[in-house]
Amino acid sequence: MTMTRGTGRGRVPAALAAVTAAAAMTLAGCSSSAGTGTEGGGSAPAPAVSGSAPAKAAERAGADKAGTEAAVAAKGGRLGGAGSACELPVTFDLAARWKPKAIELEPDSVLADLAEQGTVKMVCEIDAKPAGNIGFLRVWRGEASEDDPQAVLKAFVEDDPNASEAAYTQVKAGALAAAEVGYTVHSELMDESKQERAFAVITPDGPVVVHLGGLDSDEHTAMLPAFELAKRSLKLG
């Protein structure tokens, strides 16, 4: 199959727009959280009782944020092995109630180029809607090459014409050396920018990219524990 540059991620969201928008309408009423503050009779925060209180509060807030970012979802099964919904060169734990589905398109299909980005092709899509979120964890595979994980991720991100502000880091996916990227994508559907994230590893059968999108940045943040679960539990198949 010929790789198509500049079309993959730019058009995959458009192909899913109708389904995503419908899901957004269904779940919108469940996604808001109760407000806080002084409106509606709420009481104002108590003043600090000592000079060190603001510093301690800032430290607690930073620790809470770090804990949220590193949170791991509850396990709901394992994906990638023989007999699983998507057979892959790696295996990893699925978040509870997330539903995986293999992506199989014929090379001459009119939709084939929608499932290609950079040097990898989409082979599995894991739907978060049964767990109450709007988005997908997607797995992409490529042919064996001399590329390292970061080179694979750079090709992946640069093939999305709406991507910007990419920041790459060297990480571990399970015990494997990996690269991770966080970046911003402008969503035509929502007419706003949103956060996306991916990590890549190299296997004897070629690179694997695991990507997390989301309807918007709030949905993306809510789904990060599932992304962390996949990354921390990943093993060669």
N, C-alpha and C positions, 0 to 999 in steps of 0.2 A: 504494500500500500504506500502511495506517495505521500510524504508529509506535507501538510499545507500550512504555510506560515501566515500568521496574522489573522487567522479566521477562527481557530478552535474556541478559546474561551470567550472571544468577543461575541460568538453566536450561540453558544450552548445556553446561556441564560435566556436569550430570546426564544429559543426553541421550547424552553420550559416555562415561559412567562405566564401562559394561561393557567397552568396547573398551580404554579406558585401563588399567583394572585388570588385564585379561588381559595387556596389553603389559608392565605393571609386573612381573607374576609371571615373564614370560619373560626380561626383561632384568635382574631384580634381582641375579642371580648374577654379572652382568658389571660392575655399577656400583660395587662396593666397591673401595676402594683399600687398599694395605698399610699397617698401622699403623706408627708410629715411637715411640721412647721406650726405657725401660729394661726393660719387661716382656719376658719370653721371652729374656732374655740380652742385650738391646740395651745399648749403652753410653750413659752420660749425656753431655750436651753438655759440651764443654770450656769452662772458665771464661774470661771476657774477659781478654785479656792487657794491656789498658791502659784508662784511664778513658774514652777516646773510642770504644772498641769497641761498647758498647751503643748509642750514638747513631748510629754508622755502620750497625749492624745494623738499627736502626729505619728509617733512611733507605732502606736496600736493600729492606726489607719493604714500605715505602710505595711505592717505585718498582715493585716486582713486582706489587703490588695494582693500581696504576694501569695497568700494562701489560696485566694480565689483563682489566680492565674495558674497555680500549680495543681489545682484540684483534679482528681481523677474520678470519672463516673463509675457507677456500679456496673459490674460485669454482667453481660447478658448472654454470653456465648463466645465462641472463637471462630474466626474466619480465616480462610486461605488454604486449609488442608483438604485432602481428598474427600470428596463427598459433601463439602460445604457449599454454600450458595455461589461462592466465587473461589475457584482454585487458583492460587497465586504462588509466586516464588517465596513468599513470606507468610507467616501467620500472625494474627494479633487478636486481642480481645475486643469484642463489640460492647458498646454501651447497652444497657438494658432497654429493650423495646425498639431499638433501632433495627430497621429491616433491610437486609442486603439483597441486591439483585445483580446478576451478571449482565454485562453489556456486550452483546454480540451483534456486530454489523458486518454484512458482506462487503468486500472491497469495492464492489461496483454500486453500492447503495448511495442514494443521493444524500443520505445523512452521515456517511462515513467520515467526511472531513470535519463534521461538528465534534467528533470524538477524538480529534487529534490536536495536540498542542505541544509546541517545541519538538522534542524528540521522543515523546511518549504518546500512548493511545489509551483512552479510558476503557477499563475492562470491568469495573465494578462500581456500583452506586449504592450507598447506604443511606436510607431515608430516615430523617429524624422526626417526621410528622407523627408517627405512632407514639413517640415519647413526648410530644407536645411542643416541638420546635419546628421552625420552617427553614429547612436547609438540608444539605447532603454532605456526607463524607465520601469523597470519590477517590478511587484507586486507579492509577495510570501506570502502564508498563512500557518499556522500550527495549530495543534490541541491544545486545551486548556491545560495548564500545570501550574506548579508553577514557571516557568522561568520568570525572569524579562527581560526588553528589551535588556540590555547589554549581558545577557547570550545567548539570541537568536541570537544576532549579532555575538558573538564570535563563536558559533557553525556554523553559516553561513560562516564566513570568514575562519575558520580553516578547513572547508570541501573543500576548493579550494586549491589544491596542488601548484598552482602557485602564491598564495597570500603571501605578506610579508609587513612589516613595518606598521602594523595596529595601528591606534591611535583612542581611544574611548573617547567620551565626552557625558555628560548628557545634553540634550536639551529639547525643547518643540516642539511638532508637533501640531500646533493649540494650544488648551488648554491642551493637553494630555502630560503626562510625556513620554519622549522618550530617546533613546540612538542613537548616530550617530557614524559612523566609516568612516575614510578615510584610504585607503590602496593602495598598489601597486600590480599590477598583471603583470606577464611576458606573453606577447602575442606571441604565436608561429607563428601566421599568419604574424605579423609585425616584428617579431624577435627583440622586444624591450619591455621595461617595460612601463606601463601606469597607470594612476590614476583611481581609482574607489571609489565610495562612496555609503553609504546606511544608512537608519535610520529604527528603529523598534519601534513599539508601541504594547501594550497589550490591547486586546479587550475582552469582555465577550465570544466571539466566538473563541478566540485564538490569537496568535501573527500575526502581519502583518509587513512584511519587504518591503520597497520601495528602489530599487537599481538602480543606474545610472552607466552605463559603458561608452562605446564609442569606436570608432575605435582606437583612440590614445588619449594622454593626451590633445592635443589641442582641439579635438572634445569634450572631456569630459568637459573641462573648458567652452567651448562655450555653453554647454547644462546645466550647473549648475543653471542658472535662472529658468529653468523648474523644477528642483529638489527642489529649494527653494520655488517655488510657491506651489508645492504639499505639502511640509512640513508645510508651514505657514497656508495653508487653510484647513488642514486635520481636520475632525470631525468624531465622531462615526456615523455609518450609522443608 
